[in-house]
Amino acid sequence: MTDVAANNKRIVKNTLILYVRMVFVMLVNLYTSRLVLSALGIEDYGIYNVVGGIVAMFGFLNGAMATSTQRYLTFELGRGESKRLQNVFTTSVNIHILIAAVVVMLAETVGLWFLNTQMTIPGGRMAAAQWVYQLSIMATVVLFVSVPYTAVIIAHEKMSAFAYISIIDIGLKLAIAILLLKADMDRLILYAVLILCAQVIIRLIYGAYCRRHFDEARYKIEINANLFKEMFSYSAWNIWGGLASVCGTQGINILLNMFFNPAVNAARGVAVQIQSAVSQFATNFQTALNPQIIKYYAVGEMDNMHTLICRSSRFSFCLLFCISLPLFFETDMLLELWLKDVPQFTSVFIKLVLCISLISATANPLMTAAQATGKIKVYQSVLGGIQMAVLPAGYCALKLGGSPSSVFVSEIVVYSIAFVVRLLMLRGMINFRIGIYIKDVIIKCAIVALVASIITYVVNSTLSESAGASLIVCCVAVISAGICFLLLGTTRIERESIFLKLKRHINE
């Protein structure tokens, strides 16, 4: 653990593997979304997003347990406790089975009532919406019981396996989209059935890989009451945080449906596809770094932990900004190239969700650091309470006559406040130096964003509207953001390391 150079090398290797996977997944995913939207139509595409979103509302339980499982597995790996590692895996499977049962119960009662009485679904599509709802519940249950296996892979930092299985997953979804275009039955129901089948296949692959490569990933029918109580207690506070997070995702989706129609949900669905694809640039980087942050805490190497938190936040922002900047300036042109029919509000939704992604990507390493301590009761209570404000703020904005985009503006404000509170709380949890973070992360990221945006704006203002001009603007945006990142967003040591690695690869 003290070999920082070896850890950095592992981080770089895992990051590169995840980026190769990301490029493929992003391109295929965007093409798949285009096919699905074309096959289903705007109305059915919106129905699928909002109906599936009701089930996803209960998925915050799973997200909370996923974070807990990965933290415990990574922590025990850092300590080298093999027996404890086996117990953690078995206990996590037991808890996920319990959580899945609770979700089914809630979905078949509260969720079903909400679908039938509160949602805006065209009368002729209610039967199809019911099918989608039930199939989405099944797919969510399959996803739940897969989490311990994905957590094991990430904890062991075997990102190549994670990448390969993800590629299989997106390949199945592409095949589903192509099949939809040729189907002559109800495509909405067929889509839900095929997505469920894909989830089952991926679950079997994850299970087979983990049982073959990791000794602890063999489920045993036993209950460790003390560990169950410890993990579940830890997860309870993550559940509160997860509930707050889902308010800003599926909660907003449902709000939009209550005040508008499925077409607006379709616009949000398209925006989320863009957001998910672009966010992978930061997510992959953080997936490679997160285990190291936790392991540094496990062995008490706090200075290395603090350095890695700052670097992860800064690099995450800059990597995501390099891709977001051209989208901000040329959203309409890219949408016209990508989709045949562009739902209303899609362009403004994309710009707003990208702002949210930039805030979240920068803040996520702070959350990983808090999770590493295991002392998250107060942290999740406070942050969860702040983030929960997204839903009532969005509701008030719409009730007062606000446009659909007003809920995203409310989310940006709330997430910005939560970011500041995260920093203040982390100071007490791990003696984190906020002044260094502001200097090393906030100021550098702001300078990178400001300079690159000004350069791109000047170029965009001098060119007339045309496909060629749009291409030039996109290239200038990416290049200027990248150069500003290297020159203004990195330290001298980081720049020397990057240039040295580039020189070594060129010479090879």
N, C-alpha and C positions, 0 to 999 in steps of 0.2 A: 504493500500500500504506500510505502514511502518513496517508491520509485516514480516520481512525478513524470519523468520523461516517458516511461513505459505507459503510464496512464494516458498521457497526451497522445501518444502514438495510437493507442487503442481507440481513443475518441475520434481521431482523424480517420482511421480506417472504418470505423462504424458509421461515421457521418457520410463518408464517400459512398459506402454501400447503400445507405438509406437514400442518398440523393439520386443514385442511378435508378433505384426503385421508384423514387418520387417522380422523376421526369417521365418515365413510362406510364405510371399510374395516372399522373395529371393529364397527359395527352389523351389517353384512352378514356378516362373518366369524363372529360369535357366532350369528347365525341359521343360517348355513350349517352350523356345527358341530352345532347341534341337529338339523337335517335329516339330516346324515350319520350321527349316532349313532342316530337313529330308524330310518334305512334299513338300516344294517348290523347293529344290535344291539350290546349291550355286548361280547360275546365277539369278534365280527369287528372291531369298532372297536379293541379292545385288540390283536388280532393285527396289524392294519395299523400301529398305532403302534410296536409292538416290532419287527416284521420290517423296516419301513422304517427303524427306528432302527439296525439292523445296518449298512445301507448308509451312513446318516448318520455312523456311527462313523468311516468313512473320509473323510467330508466335511470333517474338520478340516484336511486338506491344502488343500482349496479355500478354506476360511476364512482360512488363513494367507496364501495368495497374493492373496486379495481385499484384505486389509489392506495388503500390500506394493504391489500395483498402484495402489491409491488414493493411497498415500503418495507414490510416485514421480511419478505424474501431477500431483498437486496441487503437489508441490515444484517440478517443472519449469514449471508454469503460473506459480507465484510468481516464478520467475526469468526467465520469458519466453523460454525456450529451445524454439523451435518444432521444430527439427530433432531435438533430443534427445527431445521429446515424442512425435514419430512413432516413433522407435526404441523408446521405452518401451512404447508400445501394442503394436507388432508383437511385441516380445519377450515381453510379458505373455501374448499369445495363444498363442505357441509354448509357453511354460511351462505354461499351462493345458491345452493339448492333451496334453502329456507327463504332467501330473498325472492327467488323466482316464484315460489308458492304465494308469497305475499303479493307480488305484482299481479299474478293471475287473479287473485281474489279482488284486488282493488280495480283492476281493469274490467272485470266482469260485473262489477257493481257500480261504483262511482263513475268509472270511465264510460261504461255503456249508457248510463243515464245521461251523461254529458253529451255524448254523441247524438242521442235520440232527441234531446230537448233543447240543447243550446247552440248546436252548430248550424251553419248556413250551408246546407247541402241541397242541390236541386232535387225536386221530388222524384224524378225518374231515375236518379242515381243512388237513392238511399240503400237499395238492396245490395248494389255493388259495394257501397261504402261499408256496409255491415260485413261483407266477405273480407274486404281489405283489413278491417279492424281485427277480426278474429285471426287472420293469417299473420298480421303484424304482432299480435300477442305471442303466437307460437315462435316467430322469428326472434323476438326479444328474449324469450326463455332460452332458446338455443345460444344466443349471444351471451347470456348470463353465465351459463355453465362453461363457456369457453374462456372466460377471463382468467382463471388461475393458470391456464396453460400459456396464454400470451404473456402473463406477468412473469412466469418462469423464464421464458425466452429473453425478455428484456432485462431481467435481473442478472442473467448470465452474460448479457451483452452479446448474444448471438444474433446480431442484426441481419446477417446474410439469410438465415432461415426466416426471420420475420419479413424480410424483403421478398423472398421467393414465394412465400405463402400469400402475401398481399398481391403479388402479381397474378397468381392463380385466381384469387378472389375477383380482381378487376377484369380478368379474362372471362370469367363466368358471367359477369354482369354485362360485358360487351356481347357475348353470345345471346343473353336474354334479350337485349335491346334489338338485335338483328332478328331474332325469332318473333318478337312482337310485331315488327313491320309486316311479317308474312302471315300473321294469325288472322283468322276470320271469326273468332269468338270474342267475347267481352275482354278487351285487352287489359282493362284495369284489374280485373280479377286474375287473369293469367299472369300479369306482372307480379302481383302479390304472391301467387303460388310459386313462381319460379325464384323469386328472391328468397323465400323460405327454404327451397331446395338448395340454393347456393349456400345459405348459412349452415345447413346441416353438413354439406360436403366439407366446408372449411373447418367446421368443428371437428370432424373426424380426422382431418389432416393434422391439425394442431395436436390433438390427443396422441396420434400415432408417433409424431416426431418427438414430443416431449417424453413419452414412455421409453422411447429408444435411446435418447441421449442424456436424460437427467434422471438419476436414481430416485430423487425425491418426488418426481412427478408420477408416482404410482399410488393411486388412491387406495386407502385402507379403510375398511368399515370400523371406525373407532371414533370416540368423542373425547377430546381433551377439554374437560370442562373449564379449567383455569385459563387455558389459551383461548378457548372460544369466547369466554367472557372478556378477556383482555382485548382481543381483536375486534369483537363486536362493540365494546365500549369505545375503542379508538375510532371505529367506523361511524358510530352514532353522530359524532361531531362532524365527520366528513359528509354524512347524510344531510345535515343541515346546510352545509356549504354547497352540496350538490343540488339541493332543492332551490337554493338561491340562484345557482348557475342556470338551472333549467328554466327559471322565470325569464331569463334573458334570451333563451333560444326558443323552445317549444311554447312557452307562455306567450311570447310575442306573436308567434304563428297563430295561436288560437285567438288572441285579441284581434288580430287583423281579420280573421274569419268572422268573428262576432259583429264587427262594425262594417265590413265590406263584403267581398264575395270570393269564391275560389280562384278567380283570375289574379287577385292580389296575392294570394298564397302561392300561386304559380310564379309570380315575379320574385317573391321572397325565396322560393325554391331554387330558382336560377341563380339568384345572388349568393345563396348559401353554397351552391356548387362551385362558384368562382372562389368564394371565401375558403372553402375546404381545400381546393386545389392549391391556391396561393399560400395558405397557412402551412402547408406541408414543408415549405422552405425553412420555416422556423421550428416546426414540430419535429422534423427529422433530426435537426441539430440538437434540440433539447432532449430527445429520446436517447441520443448517444451520451449526453452529458449528465442527465439526471442520476443514473446509478452512481457515478463518481461523486456527485455532491453528497449523496446519502452515505457512501462508504467513507468519505473523508470525515464526516461527522461521527460515524461509528467508531473510528479509531482516534478521534480527538484532534485531527489535523485542521484546526479552525482557520488558520491563515490561508491554506490552500483552498479550503471551502469558500471563504469570502472572495478570493480572487476568481474562482470559477463561477460564482454567482454573478459577479459584475461582468465577466467576459461573456457568459451565456446570455444575459439580458441585452448587452450591447450588440453582440453579433446577431442575436435573434431579430432585434429591431431592424438592423441594417440589411440583413438578408431578405427579410420580408418587404422592406421599403424598396429595394431594388426592383422587385417584381410589381409592387403596388403602384409605383409612380407612373409608369406608362398606362396602367389601367385607369388611373384618375383622369388623365388627359385625353385618352382615346377610347373611353368606354363604349360610346355609341357605335363607333366604327368596328370595334371588335365584336360587339353583339350582332351587328348586321352580317359579319362574316361567319359567325358561329351558328346562329339560329335563323330558321326560316321565318318564324313568327315570334316577335319579341313582346312579351307581356308589358303592359303599361307599368311604370314606376321601377322597372328593372334597373335602369341606369343609375338612378339616385340611390336605390337600395344597395347596389354594389359599392358605390363610393363610401357610403356610411358604414357598411359592415367591414370594409377594409380598414377604416379608422379604428373600429372596435378590435379587429384582429391585431393591429399594431400595438394597442394598449395591452391586450391580453398576452401577446407573445413576449413583451418586455417584462410583464409582471410574473409570468409563470415560474421562472427560476426562484423567485421569492417564495412562492407557494411550496415548491419542492424542498427548499431549505426549512420551512416551517414544518412540513411533514416529516422530515428527517429527525426532528427532535422528539416526536411522539407526543409532545405536549401541546395539543391543538384545541383544547376545550375553549379557552377564552378567544383564541385566534379565530376559530370557525364561528363562534357565537357572534363576534363583532362583525367580521367580514360578511358572514351570511346575512346578518340583519341589514347591512348596507346594500348588498346586491339584491336582496328581496325587494328593495324599493323600485326596481326596474318595472315590475308589473303594475303597482298602483300608479306610478308616475306615467307610464304609457297609457293606462286606462283613463286617467284624468285628461291627458293631452287629447286623446281621441274623443272623449266625452264633451270636451270644450270645442270640438269642431276641427281639431287638428288633422292634417293630411296623414296618410299612412307612414310617411317618412318621420313623423314626429316621435314615434315610439323608439326609433333608432337613435335619434338625437338624445332622448331621455336616457337611453342606455349608455351612450358615450359619456354623459355627465356623471352618471352613477359609477361607472367603471373607473373614471378618472379619480373620483373621491376615494374609491376602494384602494386604488394604487397607492395613494399617499398614506392611507391607514396601514397598509401592508408594511411599508417601510418603517413606520413608527413602531409597530408591534414587533417587527423582526429585530429591532435594536435591543429590546429586552430579552428576546428568546435566545439569540446567539451572539450577543454583544456586537451586532452589525453596525458598521460605521456609515451613517447616512451621508455625512459630508463627502466621503470618498465616493459613494455611489452616485451622488448628484454630479460630482465633478467627472467621474469616469464613465458614467452611463447617460444621465439625463442631458447634460450640456453637450456632450459629443454627439449624441443622437439628434438633438435639436439643430446643431450646426450642420450636420450631414443633410438632414431633411430640408433645411432652409436654403442652403447653397444649391443643392441639386434641383429643388423646385424652381428657384429663380432662373437657373440656366434653361431648364425645360420650358418654362413659361415664356421666356424671351424668344426662344426658337419657335415655339408654337404660335406666338403672336405675329411673327414676321412671315409666316407661310400661309398661303391660301388653302382652302379646304379641298383636299383631294386624297386619293388613296396613297399616292407617293409621299405627300406631305405627312400623312398619318404615320407611315412607316418610318420616316425620318425622325419624327417626334418620339416615337417609341424607342428607336435606337439611341437617340440623344438622352432620353430619360434613363435607360438602363446603364449606359456608359457613364453618364455624369454621376449617377447614384453610386455606381461601383467605384469610380475614381475617388469621389468624396469619402466613401467608406474607407478605402485604403489609406488615404492621406490624412483624413480628419477624424475617422472613427476608430482607429487602432492606435495602440501604443508603439513606441519605437521597437521594442522587443518583438511584439506581434508582427509588425511589418517585416522586420528582418527574417523572422521565422517563415512567413508566407513567401517572401521573395526567394529565400534559400530553397524551400521546397519546390517552387516553380522552376528555379534554375536547375535543380537536380533532375526533375522530370523532363525538362527540355534536353538536357545533356544525354539522358538515357535514350 
